[in-house]
Amino acid sequence: MSDYRIDHLKELEAESIYIMRETAAQFERPALLFSGGKDSITMVYLAIKAFSPAPIPFPLVHIDTGHNFQEALDYRDALAARTRSRLIVRKVEDTIREKNLTEPRGKFASRNWLQTHTLLDTIEEFKFDACLGGARRDEEKARAKERIFSVRDEFGQWNPKLQRPELWNIFNGRIHKGENVRVFPISNWTEIDVWNYIRQENIPLPTIYFSHEREVISHEGQLIAVSPFITLEESDTRLIKKVRYRTVGDMTCTAAVESQAKTLNEVIEEILSSRISERGETRIDDKQTEAAMEDRKINGYF
Amino acid sequence: MELLRLITAGSVDDGKSTLIGRLLYDSKNIWIDQIEQLEKISKTRKTTQIDLALLTDGLRAEREQGITIDVAYRYFSSPRRKFIIADAPGHIQYTRNMVTGASNSELMILLIDARQGVIEQTRRHSIIASLLKIPHIVVTINKMDLVDYSENRYLEIIRDYQEVASRLGLPDVHFIPISALGGDNVVNHSSNMPWYEGPALLPLLEEIEIRRGDTLEQSRFQVQFVLRPQTDDLHDYRGYAGQVSGEAFKKGDAVRVLPQGLASRIAKLEHHGKEVEQAEPGHPAVIHLEDDLDIGRGDLIVRAGEEPLVTKSHEAVICWMDEKPLVTGNKYLLQQHSRLIKTAVREIAYRINVNTLDHETGIEKLELNQVAHIRLQTAGPLAYDTYEQSKATGSAILIDETSNRTVAAVLFLHPQAVDSTH
């Protein structure tokens, strides 16, 4: 009898490795979308395992909004060098200039929407037919319905009503010319699975995930780092706080969490006792409407 | 901690979304901001109570129509287990979504409305569970509050369902009387039904001894990807990457590579780049063979003497999943995990009525959501086990080559006639 039991992290790891190997086998030009956050870092470590001793058979692609944390950029460069991966960086800044796009305005003007333009251009430039992304289904309710192999049309659009049935662990990656597939190998991981895996595998993280002093302002109960990318108002009070980041996105739309946690164990303990969701605590871009993520995905976002 | 993948079956009216919401809420797997959002939405819709069902609504179209269209995945955990719920719609027009959700599930929570008892939909969901070999069924008899928590009504429904279960040969069936709305017997034992002495739903899900569907006692390894780094330091490296199913492989094992029938021996096994003596089922591995053979993606490595079926003509149960009907004689691509091969549908032996299990013959076409026993011919020999023996090697999908859509789920059966070519 195959009545074997394996630990849930081992099972999730096996599933993710299986998906990565399918991607490498089924597509001619796959790429791994790397953001510098813990989910995409975990993906790189899974890819190392999946193809070891061979190098990772796809490049790391970073869509740089220009609003990143310097620590995440430094980490990115060091990781690519250490894993001998090819790193492709494309800047939203350049897309804005070349395509004469309008920069969003406002206090926390986010280039999150504009990222999609640069991503689609990059896919076209390198003729990527599959892009591996670190999205998880537990993050948000539109993500909960997305397939592991998510077919996008030439505009990168997701059509939730035309998704292919995904049976057992059989992944149909066949596409027409111009289409591409977003592949989500860690779909079935939860936030705490990722943290536990990082601890189990001793994966180093950018320093901003741990408690450090930072100059912030408080906005509707959330702490936003003072940076050249946000517009301060007179009513804003600059504060020095001990904070860490629970997710790492753009400086304009990622909030910090007050914390003294200096080690991975302390961070995990804090998250386990937190009663607020990851996106709820740290993202200020999902709050606008009930369907904010659904809308962005339909328009080519990952 | 163990992982349990389960599917919930039942329609909106049975309180399925409310049950899932209740499981998440009472087991404290909901974040404060999600509750606040629910309160906000409930307020704008002028309902007084928090509607737990809203927790599981995903897409805008679904919220607007108040129905579930697609499979959604929910995650929650207790100190003992991590659960992945495939939340699939229950109406007959969504049979394909239910089959999709059921394909990876080890347990089905089947909802029955205590007022209605066993209905056509209950039978259909049970038939899907039996076709897809879901090893455990937990029948939750919901809305007990609306039948005055009557033990007699509960026992009556159990008797009716046991008839269904024994006809289908369902191996492991449990019953729980619940009220999802009130939270009775969901996470905590209900004081409204002192006559029920069994566990509440969550404790049962935590304690049930999970059986994987497979009964295969033989070692299988399908090649997913050939690792040939061709770097300076790994110039002659050639390993086959894949995942072991059935039983473990050991270094030195005599093997056969199918469908070619090539013989060799395992020279080396690797797991995450480290050499190991044994490659365990459910884990990724890289196999090196002693001989330099022509092996590629999709080939099946098995232990010598444990060969599965290798044939060009196949019998299978399929569930049709496309708007375009299946027409006898049409050609499709068959994807058996990493093996892709052209196939033609030779014959529809009979259609299976998913409400009654009756066999309907004389069928030339299969429509969306219909299930049938068919005969297939592949362009070359294919190595597989029956679905009953192994989900890992006994399942496949059909792909429409023109639309690239996944059009059918394929569950291999034992062929009655032996292929003369092998």
Contacts between the chains, C-beta under 8 A, distances in Angstrom:
chain1	res1	chain2	res2	distance
A	1	B	211	8.0
A	1	B	214	7.9
A	1	B	215	6.3
A	1	B	217	6.9
A	2	B	212	5.3
A	2	B	214	4.4
A	2	B	215	7.4
A	2	B	216	6.1
A	2	B	217	7.8
A	2	B	245	7.2
A	2	B	246	6.0
A	2	B	247	7.2
A	2	B	281	5.7
A	2	B	390	8.0
A	3	B	211	6.2
A	3	B	212	6.3
A	4	B	212	7.4
A	4	B	280	7.1
A	4	B	281	5.5
A	4	B	282	6.0
A	5	B	2	6.0
A	5	B	210	7.5
A	6	B	280	7.9
A	6	B	282	5.4
A	6	B	283	7.4
A	7	B	1	6.8
A	7	B	2	7.6
A	8	B	1	5.0
A	8	B	2	6.1
A	8	B	3	4.0
A	8	B	82	4.8
A	10	B	282	8.0
A	10	B	283	7.2
A	11	B	3	5.1
A	11	B	282	6.8
A	12	B	3	7.4
A	14	B	243	6.6
A	14	B	282	6.0
A	14	B	283	5.6
A	14	B	284	5.5
A	17	B	284	4.6
A	18	B	224	7.2
A	18	B	243	5.6
A	18	B	284	6.6
A	21	B	224	4.6
A	21	B	225	4.6
A	21	B	241	5.6
A	21	B	242	7.7
A	21	B	284	7.5
A	22	B	224	6.6
A	22	B	338	7.3
A	24	B	225	5.7
A	25	B	224	5.9
A	25	B	225	4.5
A	25	B	297	5.5
A	25	B	338	6.7
A	49	B	272	4.5
A	49	B	273	7.1
A	49	B	284	7.7
A	50	B	241	7.5
A	50	B	284	7.0
A	51	B	227	6.6
A	51	B	241	7.6
A	52	B	270	7.8
A	52	B	272	6.0
A	52	B	273	3.1
A	53	B	227	8.0
A	53	B	229	6.7
A	53	B	234	6.0
A	53	B	237	6.9
A	53	B	270	8.0
A	53	B	273	5.1
A	54	B	227	5.1
A	54	B	228	7.6
A	54	B	229	3.6
A	54	B	231	7.5
A	54	B	234	7.0
A	54	B	237	7.5
A	55	B	229	6.7
A	55	B	231	7.2
A	137	B	73	4.9
A	137	B	75	7.1
A	138	B	75	4.5
A	141	B	57	7.2
A	141	B	58	4.8
A	141	B	72	7.6
A	142	B	58	6.3
A	142	B	59	6.7
A	144	B	58	5.4
A	144	B	72	4.6
A	144	B	73	5.5
A	144	B	74	6.9
A	145	B	58	4.6
A	145	B	59	6.1
A	145	B	70	5.0
A	145	B	71	7.1
A	145	B	72	5.0
A	145	B	73	7.8
A	160	B	59	5.3
A	160	B	61	7.6
A	160	B	70	6.9
A	161	B	61	7.2
A	161	B	69	7.2
A	161	B	70	8.0
A	163	B	70	6.7
A	164	B	405	6.0
A	164	B	406	4.5
A	165	B	96	5.6
A	165	B	97	7.4
A	165	B	99	7.5
A	165	B	100	4.4
A	165	B	321	5.1
A	165	B	397	7.9
A	165	B	406	5.2
A	165	B	409	7.3
A	166	B	100	6.3
A	166	B	406	7.6
A	167	B	99	7.3
A	167	B	100	5.7
A	167	B	103	4.4
A	167	B	395	7.1
A	167	B	397	5.7
A	167	B	406	7.3
A	167	B	409	5.0
A	168	B	103	4.8
A	168	B	104	6.4
A	168	B	337	7.8
A	168	B	391	6.1
A	168	B	392	7.9
A	168	B	395	5.0
A	169	B	104	7.6
A	169	B	337	7.0
A	170	B	335	5.8
A	170	B	336	7.8
A	170	B	337	5.7
A	170	B	395	7.0
A	170	B	396	6.9
A	170	B	397	5.1
A	172	B	335	6.3
A	172	B	397	6.4
A	172	B	399	5.7
A	172	B	404	7.3
A	172	B	406	4.8
A	174	B	333	7.7
A	174	B	399	6.1
A	174	B	404	4.2
A	175	B	404	6.2
A	176	B	404	6.4
A	187	B	73	7.6
A	188	B	73	7.1
A	188	B	75	7.6
A	188	B	84	6.0
A	190	B	75	4.9
A	190	B	77	7.5
A	190	B	82	7.7
A	192	B	77	7.8
A	193	B	82	7.6
A	275	B	31	6.2
A	275	B	32	4.5
A	276	B	31	5.4
A	276	B	32	5.4
A	276	B	33	5.3
A	277	B	31	3.7
A	277	B	33	5.5
A	277	B	34	6.0
A	280	B	31	6.1
A	280	B	32	7.7
A	280	B	33	3.3
A	280	B	34	7.1
A	281	B	33	7.4
A	290	B	37	7.6
A	290	B	41	7.0
A	290	B	60	7.7
A	290	B	63	7.7
A	291	B	60	4.7
A	294	B	59	6.2
A	294	B	60	5.8
